Amino acid sequence: MNQGILFNDDVNVVENTLTFTAMVNGMIVKCLIVTPPMTDEAALKHFQAHQFDYEMQAEQLIEDEVYEEDGSILLAFV
């Protein structure tokens, strides 16, 4: 795991999108996961069950500098 990337414990759900943030060399990067239609509670449970997978995916996208125009990264739903 990259020591320059730290994941915050701040997952949220808004309109079928899970969001959490990462600190990358002192900068905050928003990580987005578009989910299929589900309740907020189900989305949060899904994230908890796959958190490590999402963090690994986010780490790879950050290392490869695959950013959206607004500086966020878009992860694939697993």
Helices and strands as residue ranges (DSSP letters): E 5-7, E 12-14, E 17-24, E 27-34, H 40-63, E 73-75
